[in-house]
Amino acid sequence: MCCSFFPVSMFGTQALLAALSTPFKRSQLGLFHGKMRQSGNNVPFSKQKTKRTWLPNVQHARLHSDMLGNVRLRVTTRALKTVKKASFNVRVSAHQFLTGSVPMQHGGLDNYLLNTKTDLLGREGMRLRALVREQQRRHLGH
């Protein structure tokens, strides 16, 4: 099996572990948020169709994580947009807002990694999720 260096317990089921060996293996090397290679036809004026593929818009980005520090990743623009949204979608109670106990930065990469479905994260996302959880356990243990 291609993913033998990951414990099955990290992914939940053997089926999910097998699903990670998708035909578009490059998506496992970063945060692609489920984006894959798409295929279709080029159709010119003459209507002579030719096959072609579209690749996701992948960027190299340095993202800040509260638990891991700065992390360099390959990230699709959709994943970047979702990470930005995760930092604004944290619900704050009225009491937290009035007392000023709202953290300055909430969400971001850590919130994205912990709350996103496993099939959207891919191998690299699952590895980072495990690191964030490990750092949280260490932080809470002290």
Backbone as JSON Lines, residues from 0, in Angstrom:
{"i":0,"aa":"M","n":[0.85,-1.18,0.0],"ca":[0.0,0.0,0.0],"c":[0.88,1.24,0.0]}
{"i":1,"aa":"C","n":[0.44,2.27,-0.68],"ca":[1.27,3.46,-0.86],"c":[1.41,4.29,0.41]}
{"i":2,"aa":"C","n":[0.47,4.22,1.3],"ca":[0.46,5.1,2.47],"c":[0.82,4.35,3.74]}
{"i":3,"aa":"S","n":[1.78,3.45,3.67],"ca":[2.08,2.6,4.81],"c":[2.75,3.35,5.96]}
{"i":4,"aa":"F","n":[3.3,4.53,5.71],"ca":[3.97,5.26,6.77],"c":[2.99,6.04,7.63]}
{"i":5,"aa":"F","n":[1.69,6.07,7.3],"ca":[0.67,6.7,8.12],"c":[-0.13,5.63,8.84]}
{"i":6,"aa":"P","n":[-0.38,5.77,10.13],"ca":[-1.23,4.8,10.81],"c":[-2.67,4.93,10.33]}
{"i":7,"aa":"V","n":[-3.35,3.79,10.23],"ca":[-4.73,3.79,9.76],"c":[-5.61,4.57,10.73]}
{"i":8,"aa":"S","n":[-5.28,4.57,12.02],"ca":[-6.09,5.29,13.0],"c":[-6.11,6.79,12.73]}
{"i":9,"aa":"M","n":[-5.09,7.32,12.03],"ca":[-5.04,8.74,11.74],"c":[-6.14,9.13,10.74]}
{"i":10,"aa":"F","n":[-6.53,8.2,9.87],"ca":[-7.53,8.49,8.84],"c":[-8.88,7.9,9.17]}
{"i":11,"aa":"G","n":[-9.01,7.08,10.18],"ca":[-10.3,6.53,10.57],"c":[-10.58,5.17,9.99]}
{"i":12,"aa":"T","n":[-10.54,5.04,8.69],"ca":[-10.87,3.76,8.07],"c":[-9.86,3.42,6.99]}
{"i":13,"aa":"Q","n":[-9.82,2.14,6.67],"ca":[-8.93,1.67,5.6],"c":[-9.4,2.23,4.25]}
{"i":14,"aa":"A","n":[-10.72,2.38,4.07],"ca":[-11.25,2.91,2.81],"c":[-10.8,4.34,2.58]}
{"i":15,"aa":"L","n":[-10.81,5.14,3.63],"ca":[-10.38,6.53,3.49],"c":[-8.89,6.59,3.19]}
{"i":16,"aa":"L","n":[-8.12,5.7,3.81],"ca":[-6.69,5.64,3.55],"c":[-6.42,5.27,2.1]}
{"i":17,"aa":"A","n":[-7.21,4.34,1.57],"ca":[-7.05,3.93,0.16],"c":[-7.48,5.05,-0.78]}
{"i":18,"aa":"A","n":[-8.48,5.83,-0.38],"ca":[-8.97,6.92,-1.23],"c":[-7.93,8.02,-1.39]}
{"i":19,"aa":"L","n":[-7.0,8.11,-0.46],"ca":[-5.98,9.15,-0.55],"c":[-4.98,8.9,-1.67]}
{"i":20,"aa":"S","n":[-4.92,7.68,-2.18],"ca":[-4.01,7.41,-3.29],"c":[-4.76,7.67,-4.59]}
{"i":21,"aa":"T","n":[-5.17,8.92,-4.77],"ca":[-5.94,9.32,-5.94],"c":[-5.04,9.43,-7.15]}
{"i":22,"aa":"P","n":[-5.61,9.46,-8.36],"ca":[-4.8,9.59,-9.56],"c":[-4.0,10.88,-9.6]}
{"i":23,"aa":"F","n":[-4.49,11.93,-8.95],"ca":[-3.78,13.21,-8.95],"c":[-2.94,13.28,-7.68]}
{"i":24,"aa":"K","n":[-1.8,12.63,-7.7],"ca":[-0.98,12.48,-6.5],"c":[-0.41,13.8,-6.01]}
{"i":25,"aa":"R","n":[-0.26,14.77,-6.91],"ca":[0.32,16.05,-6.51],"c":[-0.55,16.75,-5.48]}
{"i":26,"aa":"S","n":[-1.85,16.43,-5.46],"ca":[-2.75,17.07,-4.51],"c":[-2.48,16.62,-3.08]}
{"i":27,"aa":"Q","n":[-1.7,15.56,-2.91],"ca":[-1.38,15.08,-1.57],"c":[-0.17,15.81,-0.98]}
{"i":28,"aa":"L","n":[0.49,16.64,-1.77],"ca":[1.72,17.31,-1.32],"c":[1.47,18.69,-0.73]}
{"i":29,"aa":"G","n":[0.23,19.1,-0.64],"ca":[-0.08,20.42,-0.09],"c":[-1.54,20.48,0.3]}
{"i":30,"aa":"L","n":[-2.02,21.69,0.55],"ca":[-3.43,21.89,0.89],"c":[-4.18,22.27,-0.38]}
{"i":31,"aa":"F","n":[-4.86,21.3,-0.98],"ca":[-5.55,21.53,-2.25],"c":[-7.05,21.68,-2.06]}
{"i":32,"aa":"H","n":[-7.58,21.42,-0.87],"ca":[-9.0,21.55,-0.52],"c":[-9.9,20.84,-1.53]}
{"i":33,"aa":"G","n":[-9.49,19.62,-1.92],"ca":[-10.31,18.81,-2.8],"c":[-10.2,19.13,-4.27]}
{"i":34,"aa":"K","n":[-9.41,20.11,-4.63],"ca":[-9.26,20.47,-6.05],"c":[-8.4,19.42,-6.75]}
{"i":35,"aa":"M","n":[-8.84,19.0,-7.92],"ca":[-8.14,17.98,-8.7],"c":[-7.96,18.48,-10.13]}
{"i":36,"aa":"R","n":[-7.25,17.67,-10.9],"ca":[-7.11,17.95,-12.32],"c":[-8.47,17.7,-12.98]}
{"i":37,"aa":"Q","n":[-8.9,18.59,-13.85],"ca":[-10.15,18.41,-14.59],"c":[-9.83,18.2,-16.06]}
{"i":38,"aa":"S","n":[-10.69,17.48,-16.73],"ca":[-10.46,17.24,-18.15],"c":[-11.7,17.65,-18.94]}
{"i":39,"aa":"G","n":[-11.48,17.93,-20.2],"ca":[-12.57,18.34,-21.07],"c":[-12.06,18.5,-22.48]}
{"i":40,"aa":"N","n":[-12.75,19.29,-23.26],"ca":[-12.4,19.48,-24.66],"c":[-12.13,20.95,-24.97]}
{"i":41,"aa":"N","n":[-11.15,21.17,-25.85],"ca":[-11.01,22.47,-26.51],"c":[-11.94,22.43,-27.72]}
{"i":42,"aa":"V","n":[-12.76,23.42,-27.9],"ca":[-13.68,23.45,-29.03],"c":[-13.45,24.74,-29.81]}
{"i":43,"aa":"P","n":[-12.73,24.67,-30.92],"ca":[-12.51,25.87,-31.73],"c":[-13.7,26.13,-32.66]}
{"i":44,"aa":"F","n":[-13.55,27.11,-33.53],"ca":[-14.61,27.48,-34.46],"c":[-14.98,26.32,-35.38]}
{"i":45,"aa":"S","n":[-13.99,25.49,-35.74],"ca":[-14.25,24.37,-36.64],"c":[-14.96,23.2,-35.95]}
{"i":46,"aa":"K","n":[-15.17,23.29,-34.67],"ca":[-15.85,22.28,-33.85],"c":[-15.08,20.95,-33.76]}
{"i":47,"aa":"Q","n":[-13.81,20.96,-34.12],"ca":[-12.97,19.75,-33.99],"c":[-12.46,19.69,-32.55]}
{"i":48,"aa":"K","n":[-13.07,18.84,-31.73],"ca":[-12.75,18.78,-30.3],"c":[-11.43,18.06,-30.07]}
{"i":49,"aa":"T","n":[-10.64,18.62,-29.17],"ca":[-9.41,17.96,-28.73],"c":[-9.39,17.93,-27.22]}
{"i":50,"aa":"K","n":[-8.92,16.81,-26.66],"ca":[-8.88,16.65,-25.21],"c":[-7.85,17.59,-24.59]}
{"i":51,"aa":"R","n":[-8.15,18.05,-23.39],"ca":[-7.2,18.86,-22.65],"c":[-7.49,18.72,-21.17]}
{"i":52,"aa":"T","n":[-6.57,19.19,-20.34],"ca":[-6.76,19.15,-18.89],"c":[-6.53,20.53,-18.31]}
{"i":53,"aa":"W","n":[-7.18,20.78,-17.17],"ca":[-7.0,22.01,-16.41],"c":[-6.43,21.64,-15.06]}
{"i":54,"aa":"L","n":[-5.39,22.32,-14.64],"ca":[-4.78,22.07,-13.35],"c":[-5.25,23.12,-12.35]}
{"i":55,"aa":"P","n":[-5.3,22.77,-11.06],"ca":[-5.7,23.76,-10.06],"c":[-4.67,24.88,-9.94]}
{"i":56,"aa":"N","n":[-5.11,26.03,-9.47],"ca":[-4.25,27.19,-9.3],"c":[-3.47,27.02,-7.98]}
{"i":57,"aa":"V","n":[-2.25,26.54,-8.1],"ca":[-1.43,26.22,-6.93],"c":[-0.4,27.33,-6.7]}
{"i":58,"aa":"Q","n":[-0.33,27.79,-5.46],"ca":[0.62,28.83,-5.08],"c":[1.5,28.29,-3.94]}
{"i":59,"aa":"H","n":[2.7,28.8,-3.86],"ca":[3.56,28.53,-2.71],"c":[3.3,29.65,-1.71]}
{"i":60,"aa":"A","n":[2.91,29.27,-0.51],"ca":[2.56,30.29,0.47],"c":[3.17,29.97,1.82]}
{"i":61,"aa":"R","n":[3.44,31.01,2.57],"ca":[3.89,30.87,3.95],"c":[2.73,31.31,4.83]}
{"i":62,"aa":"L","n":[2.14,30.35,5.56],"ca":[0.98,30.63,6.4],"c":[1.38,30.59,7.86]}
{"i":63,"aa":"H","n":[0.77,31.44,8.65],"ca":[1.07,31.48,10.08],"c":[0.11,30.57,10.83]}
{"i":64,"aa":"S","n":[0.68,29.75,11.7],"ca":[-0.09,28.88,12.58],"c":[0.27,29.23,14.01]}
{"i":65,"aa":"D","n":[-0.75,29.33,14.88],"ca":[-0.48,29.64,16.28],"c":[0.33,28.53,16.95]}
{"i":66,"aa":"M","n":[0.09,27.3,16.54],"ca":[0.77,26.15,17.17],"c":[2.08,25.79,16.51]}
{"i":67,"aa":"L","n":[2.19,25.99,15.19],"ca":[3.37,25.53,14.45],"c":[4.3,26.64,14.0]}
{"i":68,"aa":"G","n":[3.89,27.88,14.17],"ca":[4.7,28.99,13.67],"c":[4.4,29.21,12.19]}
{"i":69,"aa":"N","n":[5.39,29.64,11.42],"ca":[5.21,29.83,9.99],"c":[5.45,28.52,9.26]}
{"i":70,"aa":"V","n":[4.54,28.18,8.32],"ca":[4.61,26.93,7.59],"c":[4.58,27.26,6.1]}
{"i":71,"aa":"R","n":[5.56,26.72,5.34],"ca":[5.57,26.9,3.88],"c":[4.86,25.73,3.25]}
{"i":72,"aa":"L","n":[3.91,26.03,2.36],"ca":[3.08,24.98,1.76],"c":[2.77,25.3,0.31]}
{"i":73,"aa":"R","n":[2.4,24.25,-0.42],"ca":[1.73,24.43,-1.69],"c":[0.24,24.5,-1.38]}
{"i":74,"aa":"V","n":[-0.41,25.57,-1.8],"ca":[-1.8,25.79,-1.44],"c":[-2.56,26.26,-2.68]}
{"i":75,"aa":"T","n":[-3.75,25.71,-2.9],"ca":[-4.6,26.24,-3.97],"c":[-5.24,27.53,-3.48]}
{"i":76,"aa":"T","n":[-5.65,28.34,-4.43],"ca":[-6.28,29.6,-4.05],"c":[-7.59,29.36,-3.32]}
{"i":77,"aa":"R","n":[-8.27,28.27,-3.62],"ca":[-9.5,27.94,-2.9],"c":[-9.2,27.63,-1.44]}
{"i":78,"aa":"A","n":[-8.11,26.89,-1.19],"ca":[-7.73,26.58,0.19],"c":[-7.32,27.85,0.93]}
{"i":79,"aa":"L","n":[-6.6,28.76,0.25],"ca":[-6.22,30.03,0.88],"c":[-7.45,30.83,1.28]}
{"i":80,"aa":"K","n":[-8.44,30.87,0.39],"ca":[-9.67,31.6,0.67],"c":[-10.39,30.98,1.87]}
{"i":81,"aa":"T","n":[-10.39,29.65,1.95],"ca":[-11.05,28.96,3.06],"c":[-10.31,29.2,4.36]}
{"i":82,"aa":"V","n":[-8.99,29.24,4.32],"ca":[-8.21,29.52,5.54],"c":[-8.52,30.93,6.03]}
{"i":83,"aa":"K","n":[-8.62,31.89,5.11],"ca":[-8.97,33.25,5.51],"c":[-10.37,33.31,6.1]}
{"i":84,"aa":"K","n":[-11.32,32.57,5.5],"ca":[-12.67,32.54,6.03],"c":[-12.71,31.9,7.41]}
{"i":85,"aa":"A","n":[-11.89,30.88,7.63],"ca":[-11.88,30.19,8.93],"c":[-11.48,31.15,10.04]}
{"i":86,"aa":"S","n":[-10.69,32.15,9.71],"ca":[-10.27,33.08,10.75],"c":[-11.38,34.06,11.11]}
{"i":87,"aa":"F","n":[-12.4,34.19,10.27],"ca":[-13.49,35.12,10.56],"c":[-14.77,34.43,10.99]}
{"i":88,"aa":"N","n":[-14.86,33.11,10.84],"ca":[-16.09,32.4,11.14],"c":[-16.15,31.86,12.56]}
{"i":89,"aa":"V","n":[-15.25,32.23,13.42],"ca":[-15.28,31.78,14.8],"c":[-16.35,32.58,15.52]}
{"i":90,"aa":"R","n":[-17.27,31.89,16.17],"ca":[-18.36,32.58,16.88],"c":[-17.87,33.1,18.22]}
{"i":91,"aa":"V","n":[-18.25,34.29,18.52],"ca":[-17.85,34.93,19.76],"c":[-19.12,35.25,20.54]}
{"i":92,"aa":"S","n":[-19.15,34.85,21.8],"ca":[-20.34,35.14,22.61],"c":[-20.33,36.63,23.0]}
{"i":93,"aa":"A","n":[-21.5,37.12,23.39],"ca":[-21.61,38.52,23.8],"c":[-20.76,38.8,25.04]}
{"i":94,"aa":"H","n":[-20.7,37.83,25.95],"ca":[-19.9,38.0,27.16],"c":[-18.42,38.14,26.82]}
{"i":95,"aa":"Q","n":[-17.93,37.29,25.91],"ca":[-16.52,37.38,25.49],"c":[-16.24,38.74,24.85]}
{"i":96,"aa":"F","n":[-17.18,39.2,24.03],"ca":[-16.98,40.46,23.33],"c":[-16.98,41.64,24.31]}
{"i":97,"aa":"L","n":[-17.92,41.64,25.28],"ca":[-18.02,42.74,26.22],"c":[-16.87,42.77,27.22]}
{"i":98,"aa":"T","n":[-16.39,41.59,27.63],"ca":[-15.3,41.55,28.6],"c":[-13.94,41.71,27.95]}
{"i":99,"aa":"G","n":[-13.89,41.65,26.62],"ca":[-12.61,41.81,25.94],"c":[-11.75,40.56,25.98]}
{"i":100,"aa":"S","n":[-12.36,39.4,26.26],"ca":[-11.57,38.16,26.33],"c":[-11.52,37.43,24.99]}
{"i":101,"aa":"V","n":[-11.77,38.15,23.9],"ca":[-11.69,37.56,22.57],"c":[-10.22,37.56,22.14]}
{"i":102,"aa":"P","n":[-9.68,36.41,21.71],"ca":[-8.28,36.4,21.27],"c":[-8.11,37.25,20.02]}
{"i":103,"aa":"M","n":[-6.93,37.85,19.88],"ca":[-6.68,38.72,18.75],"c":[-6.75,37.95,17.44]}
{"i":104,"aa":"Q","n":[-6.14,36.76,17.39],"ca":[-6.2,35.97,16.17],"c":[-6.88,34.66,16.51]}
{"i":105,"aa":"H","n":[-8.04,34.47,15.94],"ca":[-8.74,33.22,16.14],"c":[-8.97,32.59,14.78]}
{"i":106,"aa":"G","n":[-8.83,31.28,14.72],"ca":[-9.04,30.6,13.45],"c":[-7.75,30.5,12.67]}
{"i":107,"aa":"G","n":[-7.79,30.84,11.41],"ca":[-6.62,30.76,10.55],"c":[-6.29,29.32,10.2]}
{"i":108,"aa":"L","n":[-5.01,29.03,10.02],"ca":[-4.57,27.72,9.57],"c":[-4.93,26.63,10.57]}
{"i":109,"aa":"D","n":[-4.75,26.88,11.86],"ca":[-5.06,25.85,12.87],"c":[-6.53,25.48,12.83]}
{"i":110,"aa":"N","n":[-7.4,26.47,12.79],"ca":[-8.84,26.22,12.74],"c":[-9.21,25.47,11.47]}
{"i":111,"aa":"Y","n":[-8.61,25.84,10.35],"ca":[-8.86,25.16,9.08],"c":[-8.46,23.69,9.16]}
{"i":112,"aa":"L","n":[-7.27,23.42,9.68],"ca":[-6.79,22.04,9.76],"c":[-7.63,21.18,10.7]}
{"i":113,"aa":"L","n":[-8.08,21.76,11.8],"ca":[-8.82,20.98,12.78],"c":[-10.28,20.76,12.39]}
{"i":114,"aa":"N","n":[-10.87,21.65,11.61],"ca":[-12.31,21.58,11.33],"c":[-12.68,21.15,9.92]}
{"i":115,"aa":"T","n":[-11.7,20.97,9.04],"ca":[-11.99,20.58,7.66],"c":[-12.11,19.06,7.58]}
{"i":116,"aa":"K","n":[-12.99,18.59,6.69],"ca":[-13.17,17.15,6.5],"c":[-11.87,16.52,6.0]}
{"i":117,"aa":"T","n":[-11.66,15.27,6.39],"ca":[-10.4,14.61,6.05],"c":[-10.23,14.39,4.55]}
{"i":118,"aa":"D","n":[-11.32,14.18,3.81],"ca":[-11.17,13.96,2.38],"c":[-10.78,15.22,1.63]}
{"i":119,"aa":"L","n":[-10.96,16.4,2.23],"ca":[-10.54,17.65,1.6],"c":[-9.1,18.02,1.96]}
{"i":120,"aa":"L","n":[-8.6,17.49,3.07],"ca":[-7.25,17.88,3.52],"c":[-6.15,17.19,2.73]}
{"i":121,"aa":"G","n":[-6.27,15.92,2.47],"ca":[-5.2,15.19,1.8],"c":[-4.13,14.78,2.8]}
{"i":122,"aa":"R","n":[-3.07,14.19,2.28],"ca":[-2.03,13.63,3.13],"c":[-1.27,14.69,3.92]}
{"i":123,"aa":"E","n":[-0.88,15.76,3.26],"ca":[-0.12,16.82,3.94],"c":[-0.97,17.52,4.98]}
{"i":124,"aa":"G","n":[-2.23,17.75,4.67],"ca":[-3.13,18.37,5.63],"c":[-3.34,17.5,6.86]}
{"i":125,"aa":"M","n":[-3.44,16.18,6.65],"ca":[-3.6,15.27,7.78],"c":[-2.33,15.24,8.64]}
{"i":126,"aa":"R","n":[-1.17,15.32,7.99],"ca":[0.1,15.37,8.73],"c":[0.16,16.63,9.58]}
{"i":127,"aa":"L","n":[-0.23,17.77,9.01],"ca":[-0.23,19.03,9.75],"c":[-1.27,19.02,10.87]}
{"i":128,"aa":"R","n":[-2.43,18.39,10.63],"ca":[-3.46,18.28,11.67],"c":[-2.91,17.5,12.86]}
{"i":129,"aa":"A","n":[-2.19,16.41,12.6],"ca":[-1.61,15.62,13.68],"c":[-0.59,16.45,14.46]}
{"i":130,"aa":"L","n":[0.22,17.26,13.77],"ca":[1.19,18.11,14.45],"c":[0.51,19.16,15.31]}
{"i":131,"aa":"V","n":[-0.57,19.76,14.79],"ca":[-1.29,20.79,15.56],"c":[-1.9,20.17,16.81]}
{"i":132,"aa":"R","n":[-2.51,18.99,16.67],"ca":[-3.1,18.33,17.84],"c":[-2.04,17.97,18.87]}
{"i":133,"aa":"E","n":[-0.88,17.52,18.38],"ca":[0.21,17.19,19.31],"c":[0.68,18.42,20.06]}
{"i":134,"aa":"Q","n":[0.81,19.55,19.36],"ca":[1.23,20.79,20.0],"c":[0.17,21.29,21.01]}
{"i":135,"aa":"Q","n":[-1.12,21.09,20.66],"ca":[-2.17,21.48,21.59],"c":[-2.1,20.65,22.88]}
{"i":136,"aa":"R","n":[-1.85,19.34,22.73],"ca":[-1.74,18.47,23.92],"c":[-0.56,18.91,24.78]}
{"i":137,"aa":"R","n":[0.56,19.25,24.14],"ca":[1.73,19.71,24.92],"c":[1.42,21.02,25.61]}
{"i":138,"aa":"H","n":[0.75,21.92,24.91],"ca":[0.42,23.23,25.46],"c":[-0.53,23.11,26.64]}
{"i":139,"aa":"L","n":[-1.52,22.22,26.52],"ca":[-2.48,22.04,27.61],"c":[-1.87,21.27,28.77]}
{"i":140,"aa":"G","n":[-0.86,20.44,28.48],"ca":[-0.2,19.66,29.53],"c":[0.65,20.49,30.46]}
{"i":141,"aa":"H","n":[1.15,21.62,29.99],"ca":[2.02,22.47,30.82],"c":[1.25,23.41,31.68]}
